[in-house]
Structures are given as structure tokens and as C-alpha cells.
Amino acid sequence: MNDVLEHLDTLRRPRLLIRAARIGLQEYRRDLHLRRLLSCSGTWRSGKALHALIELEETLNLQRREGAAAYSACRHVDILIAMMAEARLLRSTEVADAAEPAP
């Protein structure tokens, strides 16, 4: 999972998109948002969800850069919010796993 987190650390997106996503991060509700963004039911592991969100975000970023008519800044921000939240959750579980003593 470290490769996914390292990939996120190297992403460069417009400052306005990142600021909007950070503001929206406070309202993120995993069960509601992942179901809507990934069009799925059931539960997702953070790593798997993060991979799916990264793929969606890369497509949206390509649309943004090309000036595609289908590009939605609102959806892009929603995906970035979910990516930030899932990365935070993944990092916290990795820290908790590392702190837990081995049997």
C-alpha cells in the first residue's frame, strides 16, 4: 500500500481543487460517498477503494487538462475528497498495525 500513498504524495493538481477538497473533507461520510462515487454496494477495503478512486481521478484530470466538455469540476473535487479521506484511513490503519506488538 505504500506505493499508492507515495503516488498520492507526488500528485500535482491546481491549488483551487485541493483547497476545495480539503474543505469538503470535513463532511466526508465513507458509506455514503463511496457508494455514490464508485457505484457499488457493500464494503470496500481502503486500499482497493483508493486504487479505484485514483483511476477515476486520473481520467478526470486528463479531461480537465484537455478542456473536455464532459469534465465536471464538482465530480473532480468529490473524487479528491474521497481520495484524501481514504488515504488518511489507510495511513491510520498502517500506523495502528505497526504499533501493535507481534504475537
MOPAC internal coordinates of N, CA, C and O (Angstrom, degrees):
PM7 1SCF
backbone

  N    0.0000 0     0.00 0     0.00 0    0    0    0
  C    1.4497 1     0.00 0     0.00 0    1    0    0
  C    1.5220 1   112.39 1     0.00 0    2    1    0
  O    1.2310 1   120.49 1   160.63 1    3    2    1
  N    1.3097 1   116.66 1   -19.37 1    3    2    1
  C    1.4597 1   119.04 1  -179.70 1    5    3    2
  C    1.5149 1   112.04 1   -61.31 1    6    5    3
  O    1.2310 1   120.00 1   147.13 1    7    6    5
  N    1.3533 1   117.61 1   -32.87 1    7    6    5
  C    1.4492 1   119.94 1   179.50 1    9    7    6
  C    1.5284 1   111.60 1   -64.18 1   10    9    7
  O    1.2310 1   120.30 1   144.37 1   11   10    9
  N    1.3308 1   117.03 1   -35.63 1   11   10    9
  C    1.4688 1   121.29 1   177.67 1   13   11   10
  C    1.5219 1   109.58 1   -67.29 1   14   13   11
  O    1.2310 1   120.54 1   135.12 1   15   14   13
  N    1.3170 1   116.57 1   -44.88 1   15   14   13
  C    1.4604 1   120.17 1  -179.58 1   17   15   14
  C    1.5302 1   111.07 1   -66.57 1   18   17   15
  O    1.2310 1   120.49 1   141.85 1   19   18   17
  N    1.3328 1   116.67 1   -38.15 1   19   18   17
  C    1.4668 1   119.71 1   176.76 1   21   19   18
  C    1.5264 1   110.80 1   -65.08 1   22   21   19
  O    1.2310 1   120.73 1   142.34 1   23   22   21
  N    1.3281 1   116.22 1   -37.66 1   23   22   21
  C    1.4694 1   120.17 1   176.70 1   25   23   22
  C    1.5266 1   110.33 1   -60.79 1   26   25   23
  O    1.2310 1   120.59 1   136.85 1   27   26   25
  N    1.3106 1   116.48 1   -43.15 1   27   26   25
  C    1.4692 1   120.36 1   179.41 1   29   27   26
  C    1.5212 1   111.48 1   -64.12 1   30   29   27
  O    1.2310 1   120.68 1   143.20 1   31   30   29
  N    1.3268 1   116.31 1   -36.80 1   31   30   29
  C    1.4621 1   119.86 1   179.99 1   33   31   30
  C    1.5194 1   112.34 1   -65.65 1   34   33   31
  O    1.2310 1   120.17 1   157.46 1   35   34   33
  N    1.3302 1   117.28 1   -22.54 1   35   34   33
  C    1.4648 1   120.31 1  -178.63 1   37   35   34
  C    1.5303 1   113.44 1   -96.01 1   38   37   35
  O    1.2310 1   119.94 1   175.25 1   39   38   37
  N    1.3249 1   117.72 1    -4.75 1   39   38   37
  C    1.4657 1   120.01 1   179.75 1   41   39   38
  C    1.5233 1   111.08 1   -64.07 1   42   41   39
  O    1.2310 1   120.95 1   -41.61 1   43   42   41
  N    1.2948 1   115.79 1   138.39 1   43   42   41
  C    1.4610 1   121.62 1   175.47 1   45   43   42
  C    1.5215 1   108.08 1  -124.14 1   46   45   43
  O    1.2310 1   121.42 1   -65.28 1   47   46   45
  N    1.3138 1   114.89 1   114.72 1   47   46   45
  C    1.4612 1   121.32 1  -179.92 1   49   47   46
  C    1.5226 1   108.46 1  -129.36 1   50   49   47
  O    1.2310 1   120.51 1   -19.60 1   51   50   49
  N    1.3507 1   116.62 1   160.40 1   51   50   49
  C    1.4649 1   119.19 1   179.33 1   53   51   50
  C    1.5252 1   112.14 1   -55.61 1   54   53   51
  O    1.2310 1   121.46 1   -39.03 1   55   54   53
  N    1.2980 1   114.80 1   140.97 1   55   54   53
  C    1.4608 1   121.92 1  -176.35 1   57   55   54
  C    1.5273 1   112.64 1   -55.79 1   58   57   55
  O    1.2310 1   120.47 1   141.89 1   59   58   57
  N    1.3250 1   116.72 1   -38.11 1   59   58   57
  C    1.4594 1   120.55 1  -178.70 1   61   59   58
  C    1.5317 1   111.37 1   -64.21 1   62   61   59
  O    1.2310 1   119.91 1   139.30 1   63   62   61
  N    1.3298 1   117.78 1   -40.70 1   63   62   61
  C    1.4630 1   120.88 1   177.66 1   65   63   62
  C    1.5264 1   110.93 1   -62.84 1   66   65   63
  O    1.2310 1   120.78 1   136.35 1   67   66   65
  N    1.3217 1   116.12 1   -43.65 1   67   66   65
  C    1.4635 1   120.54 1  -178.64 1   69   67   66
  C    1.5278 1   110.62 1   -66.92 1   70   69   67
  O    1.2310 1   120.48 1   137.91 1   71   70   69
  N    1.3176 1   116.69 1   -42.09 1   71   70   69
  C    1.4745 1   119.19 1   178.90 1   73   71   70
  C    1.5166 1   111.44 1   -62.71 1   74   73   71
  O    1.2310 1   120.43 1   137.29 1   75   74   73
  N    1.3270 1   116.79 1   -42.71 1   75   74   73
  C    1.4659 1   120.76 1   178.64 1   77   75   74
  C    1.5287 1   110.37 1   -63.16 1   78   77   75
  O    1.2310 1   120.59 1   139.17 1   79   78   77
  N    1.3207 1   116.49 1   -40.83 1   79   78   77
  C    1.4637 1   120.06 1   179.73 1   81   79   78
  C    1.5299 1   111.06 1   -65.66 1   82   81   79
  O    1.2310 1   120.14 1   139.39 1   83   82   81
  N    1.3178 1   117.33 1   -40.61 1   83   82   81
  C    1.4709 1   119.97 1   178.84 1   85   83   82
  C    1.5238 1   111.27 1   -63.28 1   86   85   83
  O    1.2310 1   120.48 1   142.14 1   87   86   85
  N    1.3026 1   116.69 1   -37.86 1   87   86   85
  C    1.4671 1   119.91 1   177.60 1   89   87   86
  C    1.5259 1   110.00 1   -66.07 1   90   89   87
  O    1.2310 1   120.24 1   136.08 1   91   90   89
  N    1.3238 1   117.15 1   -43.92 1   91   90   89
  C    1.4591 1   121.64 1  -179.18 1   93   91   90
  C    1.5170 1   113.78 1   -70.53 1   94   93   91
  O    1.2310 1   120.28 1   161.57 1   95   94   93
  N    1.3069 1   117.08 1   -18.43 1   95   94   93
  C    1.4599 1   122.09 1  -178.32 1   97   95   94
  C    1.5245 1   111.54 1   -59.28 1   98   97   95
  O    1.2310 1   120.17 1   149.89 1   99   98   97
  N    1.3117 1   117.27 1   -30.11 1   99   98   97
  C    1.4718 1   121.59 1  -179.71 1  101   99   98
  C    1.5290 1   111.73 1   -64.42 1  102  101   99
  O    1.2310 1   120.31 1   152.15 1  103  102  101
  N    1.3274 1   117.02 1   -27.85 1  103  102  101
  C    1.4631 1   121.71 1  -175.69 1  105  103  102
  C    1.5280 1   113.17 1   -99.25 1  106  105  103
  O    1.2310 1   119.96 1  -176.11 1  107  106  105
  N    1.3229 1   117.69 1     3.89 1  107  106  105
  C    1.4645 1   121.57 1  -176.12 1  109  107  106
  C    1.5109 1   111.41 1   -66.39 1  110  109  107
  O    1.2310 1   120.73 1   -50.91 1  111  110  109
  N    1.3207 1   116.20 1   129.09 1  111  110  109
  C    1.4621 1   123.43 1   175.70 1  113  111  110
  C    1.5278 1   106.52 1  -125.47 1  114  113  111
  O    1.2310 1   121.63 1   -72.21 1  115  114  113
  N    1.3187 1   114.48 1   107.79 1  115  114  113
  C    1.4650 1   121.35 1  -170.97 1  117  115  114
  C    1.5267 1   113.16 1   -52.67 1  118  117  115
  O    1.2310 1   119.96 1   130.07 1  119  118  117
  N    1.3178 1   117.68 1   -49.93 1  119  118  117
  C    1.4650 1   120.27 1  -175.87 1  121  119  118
  C    1.5250 1   112.40 1   -62.03 1  122  121  119
  O    1.2310 1   119.96 1   141.01 1  123  122  121
  N    1.3063 1   117.68 1   -38.99 1  123  122  121
  C    1.4611 1   121.11 1   179.92 1  125  123  122
  C    1.5254 1   112.42 1   -76.93 1  126  125  123
  O    1.2310 1   120.66 1   131.59 1  127  126  125
  N    1.3083 1   116.35 1   -48.41 1  127  126  125
  C    1.4529 1   120.37 1  -172.18 1  129  127  126
  C    1.5282 1   113.38 1   -71.69 1  130  129  127
  O    1.2310 1   120.15 1   137.31 1  131  130  129
  N    1.3313 1   117.32 1   -42.69 1  131  130  129
  C    1.4700 1   118.21 1   179.40 1  133  131  130
  C    1.5199 1   111.08 1   -63.53 1  134  133  131
  O    1.2310 1   120.25 1   139.64 1  135  134  133
  N    1.3122 1   117.12 1   -40.36 1  135  134  133
  C    1.4643 1   120.14 1   179.16 1  137  135  134
  C    1.5257 1   110.51 1   -59.80 1  138  137  135
  O    1.2310 1   120.50 1   138.44 1  139  138  137
  N    1.3298 1   116.65 1   -41.56 1  139  138  137
  C    1.4602 1   120.71 1  -179.14 1  141  139  138
  C    1.5277 1   111.56 1   -73.63 1  142  141  139
  O    1.2310 1   120.09 1   135.00 1  143  142  141
  N    1.3221 1   117.44 1   -45.00 1  143  142  141
  C    1.4604 1   120.76 1  -174.93 1  145  143  142
  C    1.5218 1   113.15 1   -73.54 1  146  145  143
  O    1.2310 1   120.44 1   142.79 1  147  146  145
  N    1.3217 1   116.77 1   -37.21 1  147  146  145
  C    1.4600 1   120.49 1  -177.16 1  149  147  146
  C    1.5262 1   112.68 1  -100.83 1  150  149  147
  O    1.2310 1   120.23 1  -176.78 1  151  150  149
  N    1.3261 1   117.16 1     3.22 1  151  150  149
  C    1.4681 1   122.47 1   178.31 1  153  151  150
  C    1.5203 1   111.71 1    48.96 1  154  153  151
  O    1.2310 1   121.28 1  -123.20 1  155  154  153
  N    1.3145 1   115.17 1    56.80 1  155  154  153
  C    1.4594 1   118.93 1  -176.77 1  157  155  154
  C    1.5143 1   110.16 1  -142.07 1  158  157  155
  O    1.2310 1   122.31 1   -13.10 1  159  158  157
  N    1.2985 1   113.18 1   166.90 1  159  158  157
  C    1.4594 1   119.06 1   171.05 1  161  159  158
  C    1.5219 1   107.15 1  -122.78 1  162  161  159
  O    1.2310 1   120.49 1   -14.21 1  163  162  161
  N    1.2845 1   116.67 1   165.79 1  163  162  161
  C    1.4575 1   119.87 1  -177.94 1  165  163  162
  C    1.5177 1   111.21 1    91.35 1  166  165  163
  O    1.2310 1   121.49 1     9.97 1  167  166  165
  N    1.3190 1   114.76 1  -170.03 1  167  166  165
  C    1.4562 1   119.68 1  -178.10 1  169  167  166
  C    1.5187 1   110.45 1  -108.44 1  170  169  167
  O    1.2310 1   121.36 1   -29.42 1  171  170  169
  N    1.3146 1   115.01 1   150.58 1  171  170  169
  C    1.4564 1   122.76 1   178.85 1  173  171  170
  C    1.5139 1   108.48 1  -119.59 1  174  173  171
  O    1.2310 1   120.66 1   -39.40 1  175  174  173
  N    1.3300 1   116.35 1   140.60 1  175  174  173
  C    1.4549 1   119.79 1   168.70 1  177  175  174
  C    1.5241 1   106.74 1   -72.19 1  178  177  175
  O    1.2310 1   120.16 1   -30.28 1  179  178  177
  N    1.3239 1   117.29 1   149.72 1  179  178  177
  C    1.4600 1   121.31 1  -177.12 1  181  179  178
  C    1.5166 1   112.50 1   -57.91 1  182  181  179
  O    1.2310 1   119.95 1   137.39 1  183  182  181
  N    1.3195 1   117.70 1   -42.61 1  183  182  181
  C    1.4585 1   121.00 1  -178.81 1  185  183  182
  C    1.5148 1   112.19 1   -63.11 1  186  185  183
  O    1.2310 1   120.46 1   134.59 1  187  186  185
  N    1.3287 1   116.72 1   -45.41 1  187  186  185
  C    1.4660 1   121.29 1  -179.95 1  189  187  186
  C    1.5264 1   110.42 1   -65.45 1  190  189  187
  O    1.2310 1   120.39 1   136.65 1  191  190  189
  N    1.3167 1   116.85 1   -43.35 1  191  190  189
  C    1.4582 1   120.98 1   178.55 1  193  191  190
  C    1.5250 1   110.39 1   -62.55 1  194  193  191
  O    1.2310 1   120.82 1   138.32 1  195  194  193
  N    1.3123 1   116.03 1   -41.68 1  195  194  193
  C    1.4575 1   120.48 1  -179.16 1  197  195  194
  C    1.5289 1   111.34 1   -63.42 1  198  197  195
  O    1.2310 1   120.14 1   138.88 1  199  198  197
  N    1.3227 1   117.33 1   -41.12 1  199  198  197
  C    1.4678 1   120.71 1   176.56 1  201  199  198
  C    1.5266 1   110.98 1   -59.72 1  202  201  199
  O    1.2310 1   120.65 1   133.92 1  203  202  201
  N    1.3242 1   116.35 1   -46.08 1  203  202  201
  C    1.4682 1   120.68 1  -179.75 1  205  203  202
  C    1.5318 1   110.90 1   -63.94 1  206  205  203
  O    1.2310 1   120.45 1   139.28 1  207  206  205
  N    1.3186 1   116.75 1   -40.72 1  207  206  205
  C    1.4715 1   120.59 1   179.27 1  209  207  206
  C    1.5246 1   111.43 1   -66.55 1  210  209  207
  O    1.2310 1   120.21 1   141.79 1  211  210  209
  N    1.3175 1   117.20 1   -38.21 1  211  210  209
  C    1.4651 1   120.80 1   178.77 1  213  211  210
  C    1.5254 1   110.47 1   -62.27 1  214  213  211
  O    1.2310 1   120.34 1   137.84 1  215  214  213
  N    1.3231 1   116.96 1   -42.16 1  215  214  213
  C    1.4623 1   120.33 1   178.30 1  217  215  214
  C    1.5215 1   111.02 1   -62.15 1  218  217  215
  O    1.2310 1   120.47 1   135.80 1  219  218  217
  N    1.3315 1   116.71 1   -44.20 1  219  218  217
  C    1.4667 1   120.28 1   177.96 1  221  219  218
  C    1.5265 1   111.06 1   -62.91 1  222  221  219
  O    1.2310 1   120.75 1   137.54 1  223  222  221
  N    1.3256 1   116.17 1   -42.46 1  223  222  221
  C    1.4602 1   120.08 1  -177.97 1  225  223  222
  C    1.5219 1   111.17 1   -66.19 1  226  225  223
  O    1.2310 1   119.69 1   141.11 1  227  226  225
  N    1.3148 1   118.20 1   -38.89 1  227  226  225
  C    1.4594 1   120.80 1   178.87 1  229  227  226
  C    1.5227 1   111.04 1   -62.51 1  230  229  227
  O    1.2310 1   120.56 1   140.48 1  231  230  229
  N    1.3317 1   116.53 1   -39.52 1  231  230  229
  C    1.4604 1   120.77 1   176.31 1  233  231  230
  C    1.5208 1   110.82 1   -63.50 1  234  233  231
  O    1.2310 1   120.52 1   134.66 1  235  234  233
  N    1.3197 1   116.61 1   -45.34 1  235  234  233
  C    1.4652 1   120.75 1   179.01 1  237  235  234
  C    1.5297 1   111.32 1   -63.76 1  238  237  235
  O    1.2310 1   120.44 1   139.66 1  239  238  237
  N    1.3169 1   116.77 1   -40.34 1  239  238  237
  C    1.4565 1   119.47 1  -179.56 1  241  239  238
  C    1.5266 1   110.90 1   -65.72 1  242  241  239
  O    1.2310 1   120.51 1   141.88 1  243  242  241
  N    1.3219 1   116.63 1   -38.12 1  243  242  241
  C    1.4619 1   120.24 1   176.27 1  245  243  242
  C    1.5279 1   110.51 1   -63.18 1  246  245  243
  O    1.2310 1   120.12 1   137.33 1  247  246  245
  N    1.3118 1   117.38 1   -42.67 1  247  246  245
  C    1.4651 1   121.43 1   176.65 1  249  247  246
  C    1.5272 1   110.48 1   -60.94 1  250  249  247
  O    1.2310 1   120.62 1   137.52 1  251  250  249
  N    1.3270 1   116.42 1   -42.48 1  251  250  249
  C    1.4727 1   120.50 1   179.78 1  253  251  250
  C    1.5182 1   110.48 1   -61.33 1  254  253  251
  O    1.2310 1   120.81 1   132.80 1  255  254  253
  N    1.3154 1   116.06 1   -47.20 1  255  254  253
  C    1.4693 1   120.54 1  -177.12 1  257  255  254
  C    1.5234 1   112.16 1   -66.31 1  258  257  255
  O    1.2310 1   120.36 1   147.68 1  259  258  257
  N    1.3246 1   116.92 1   -32.32 1  259  258  257
  C    1.4629 1   120.94 1   179.99 1  261  259  258
  C    1.5252 1   112.40 1   -84.99 1  262  261  259
  O    1.2310 1   120.30 1   170.18 1  263  262  261
  N    1.3318 1   117.04 1    -9.82 1  263  262  261
  C    1.4590 1   120.67 1  -178.40 1  265  263  262
  C    1.5175 1   112.54 1    71.84 1  266  265  263
  O    1.2310 1   120.58 1  -147.87 1  267  266  265
  N    1.3148 1   116.49 1    32.13 1  267  266  265
  C    1.4639 1   121.86 1  -177.54 1  269  267  266
  C    1.5215 1   110.97 1   -65.06 1  270  269  267
  O    1.2310 1   121.30 1   -37.74 1  271  270  269
  N    1.3181 1   115.11 1   142.26 1  271  270  269
  C    1.4606 1   120.66 1   179.28 1  273  271  270
  C    1.5287 1   111.06 1   -66.29 1  274  273  271
  O    1.2310 1   120.04 1   153.44 1  275  274  273
  N    1.3137 1   117.52 1   -26.56 1  275  274  273
  C    1.4657 1   121.57 1  -178.09 1  277  275  274
  C    1.5278 1   112.61 1   -79.14 1  278  277  275
  O    1.2310 1   119.81 1   172.05 1  279  278  277
  N    1.3268 1   117.97 1    -7.95 1  279  278  277
  C    1.4697 1   121.11 1  -177.64 1  281  279  278
  C    1.5223 1   110.87 1   -65.50 1  282  281  279
  O    1.2310 1   121.51 1   -44.54 1  283  282  281
  N    1.3429 1   114.72 1   135.46 1  283  282  281
  C    1.4555 1   121.69 1   177.04 1  285  283  282
  C    1.5282 1   109.14 1  -122.90 1  286  285  283
  O    1.2310 1   120.40 1   -68.74 1  287  286  285
  N    1.3204 1   116.83 1   111.26 1  287  286  285
  C    1.4634 1   120.87 1   178.53 1  289  287  286
  C    1.5288 1   110.28 1   -63.68 1  290  289  287
  O    1.2310 1   120.35 1   144.32 1  291  290  289
  N    1.3118 1   116.94 1   -35.68 1  291  290  289
  C    1.4669 1   121.25 1   179.26 1  293  291  290
  C    1.5324 1   110.29 1   -62.60 1  294  293  291
  O    1.2310 1   120.23 1   133.46 1  295  294  293
  N    1.3117 1   117.16 1   -46.54 1  295  294  293
  C    1.4705 1   120.49 1   178.73 1  297  295  294
  C    1.5233 1   110.27 1   -65.28 1  298  297  295
  O    1.2310 1   120.40 1   142.64 1  299  298  297
  N    1.3348 1   116.83 1   -37.36 1  299  298  297
  C    1.4618 1   120.58 1   179.01 1  301  299  298
  C    1.5221 1   109.94 1   -61.55 1  302  301  299
  O    1.2310 1   120.14 1   135.08 1  303  302  301
  N    1.3078 1   117.34 1   -44.92 1  303  302  301
  C    1.4680 1   121.24 1   178.34 1  305  303  302
  C    1.5292 1   110.09 1   -63.92 1  306  305  303
  O    1.2310 1   120.16 1   138.05 1  307  306  305
  N    1.3336 1   117.29 1   -41.95 1  307  306  305
  C    1.4674 1   120.24 1   177.76 1  309  307  306
  C    1.5252 1   111.42 1   -58.41 1  310  309  307
  O    1.2310 1   120.26 1   136.74 1  311  310  309
  N    1.3245 1   117.11 1   -43.26 1  311  310  309
  C    1.4615 1   121.63 1   179.89 1  313  311  310
  C    1.5291 1   109.88 1   -66.44 1  314  313  311
  O    1.2310 1   120.20 1   137.68 1  315  314  313
  N    1.3377 1   117.22 1   -42.32 1  315  314  313
  C    1.4652 1   120.42 1   178.70 1  317  315  314
  C    1.5290 1   111.70 1   -62.89 1  318  317  315
  O    1.2310 1   120.37 1   141.34 1  319  318  317
  N    1.3255 1   116.90 1   -38.66 1  319  318  317
  C    1.4631 1   121.25 1   176.95 1  321  319  318
  C    1.5267 1   109.47 1   -60.21 1  322  321  319
  O    1.2310 1   120.76 1   131.03 1  323  322  321
  N    1.3185 1   116.14 1   -48.97 1  323  322  321
  C    1.4593 1   120.33 1  -179.20 1  325  323  322
  C    1.5259 1   111.06 1   -63.39 1  326  325  323
  O    1.2310 1   120.07 1   140.58 1  327  326  325
  N    1.3314 1   117.48 1   -39.42 1  327  326  325
  C    1.4617 1   120.65 1   178.16 1  329  327  326
  C    1.5212 1   111.21 1   -61.88 1  330  329  327
  O    1.2310 1   120.60 1   134.72 1  331  330  329
  N    1.3226 1   116.47 1   -45.28 1  331  330  329
  C    1.4653 1   120.45 1   179.12 1  333  331  330
  C    1.5258 1   111.11 1   -61.82 1  334  333  331
  O    1.2310 1   120.88 1   136.32 1  335  334  333
  N    1.3314 1   115.92 1   -43.68 1  335  334  333
  C    1.4653 1   119.86 1  -178.44 1  337  335  334
  C    1.5216 1   111.12 1   -67.02 1  338  337  335
  O    1.2310 1   120.08 1   136.82 1  339  338  337
  N    1.3152 1   117.45 1   -43.18 1  339  338  337
  C    1.4618 1   120.52 1  -179.84 1  341  339  338
  C    1.5249 1   111.11 1   -67.36 1  342  341  339
  O    1.2310 1   120.22 1   143.21 1  343  342  341
  N    1.3253 1   117.19 1   -36.79 1  343  342  341
  C    1.4663 1   120.54 1   176.96 1  345  343  342
  C    1.5232 1   109.89 1   -65.29 1  346  345  343
  O    1.2310 1   120.40 1   139.21 1  347  346  345
  N    1.3061 1   116.84 1   -40.79 1  347  346  345
  C    1.4650 1   121.20 1   177.71 1  349  347  346
  C    1.5258 1   110.36 1   -61.96 1  350  349  347
  O    1.2310 1   120.63 1   135.72 1  351  350  349
  N    1.3292 1   116.41 1   -44.28 1  351  350  349
  C    1.4590 1   121.23 1   179.29 1  353  351  350
  C    1.5305 1   110.85 1   -64.24 1  354  353  351
  O    1.2310 1   120.43 1   137.00 1  355  354  353
  N    1.3247 1   116.78 1   -43.00 1  355  354  353
  C    1.4600 1   121.17 1   179.43 1  357  355  354
  C    1.5240 1   111.20 1   -63.94 1  358  357  355
  O    1.2310 1   120.56 1   137.05 1  359  358  357
  N    1.3213 1   116.54 1   -42.95 1  359  358  357
  C    1.4714 1   119.94 1   178.39 1  361  359  358
  C    1.5233 1   111.19 1   -63.36 1  362  361  359
  O    1.2310 1   120.47 1   139.05 1  363  362  361
  N    1.3219 1   116.71 1   -40.95 1  363  362  361
  C    1.4660 1   119.45 1  -178.66 1  365  363  362
  C    1.5242 1   111.27 1   -67.68 1  366  365  363
  O    1.2310 1   119.76 1   144.12 1  367  366  365
  N    1.3195 1   118.06 1   -35.88 1  367  366  365
  C    1.4631 1   119.39 1   177.89 1  369  367  366
  C    1.5236 1   110.94 1   -71.51 1  370  369  367
  O    1.2310 1   119.98 1   145.51 1  371  370  369
  N    1.3372 1   117.64 1   -34.49 1  371  370  369
  C    1.4616 1   120.18 1   176.75 1  373  371  370
  C    1.5245 1   111.18 1   -65.89 1  374  373  371
  O    1.2310 1   120.32 1   140.12 1  375  374  373
  N    1.3244 1   117.00 1   -39.88 1  375  374  373
  C    1.4634 1   121.15 1   178.24 1  377  375  374
  C    1.5182 1   109.83 1   -65.82 1  378  377  375
  O    1.2310 1   120.57 1   137.82 1  379  378  377
  N    1.3395 1   116.51 1   -42.18 1  379  378  377
  C    1.4642 1   120.20 1   179.72 1  381  379  378
  C    1.5245 1   110.35 1   -65.50 1  382  381  379
  O    1.2310 1   120.04 1   140.15 1  383  382  381
  N    1.3245 1   117.52 1   -39.85 1  383  382  381
  C    1.4652 1   120.80 1   178.20 1  385  383  382
  C    1.5173 1   111.50 1   -65.81 1  386  385  383
  O    1.2310 1   120.28 1   142.12 1  387  386  385
  N    1.3110 1   117.08 1   -37.88 1  387  386  385
  C    1.4567 1   120.90 1  -179.76 1  389  387  386
  C    1.5340 1   111.77 1   -70.04 1  390  389  387
  O    1.2310 1   120.69 1   147.83 1  391  390  389
  N    1.3340 1   116.28 1   -32.17 1  391  390  389
  C    1.4576 1   120.75 1  -179.06 1  393  391  390
  C    1.5218 1   112.77 1   -78.91 1  394  393  391
  O    1.2310 1   120.98 1   159.95 1  395  394  393
  N    1.3247 1   115.74 1   -20.05 1  395  394  393
  C    1.4615 1   120.04 1  -177.82 1  397  395  394
  C    1.5297 1   109.99 1   -74.97 1  398  397  395
  O    1.2310 1   119.97 1   -50.13 1  399  398  397
  N    1.3269 1   117.65 1   129.87 1  399  398  397
  C    1.4693 1   119.92 1  -179.62 1  401  399  398
  C    1.5275 1   111.23 1   -68.21 1  402  401  399
  O    1.2310 1   121.23 1   -32.89 1  403  402  401
  N    1.3114 1   115.25 1   147.11 1  403  402  401
  C    1.4612 1   121.04 1   178.54 1  405  403  402
  C    1.5248 1   109.99 1   -75.14 1  406  405  403
  O    1.2310 1   120.15 1   -34.05 1  407  406  405
  N    1.3400 1   117.31 1   145.95 1  407  406  405
  C    1.4846 1   119.73 1  -179.08 1  409  407  406
  C    1.4996 1   112.40 1   -71.10 1  410  409  407
  O    1.2310 1   120.10 1   180.00 1  411  410  409

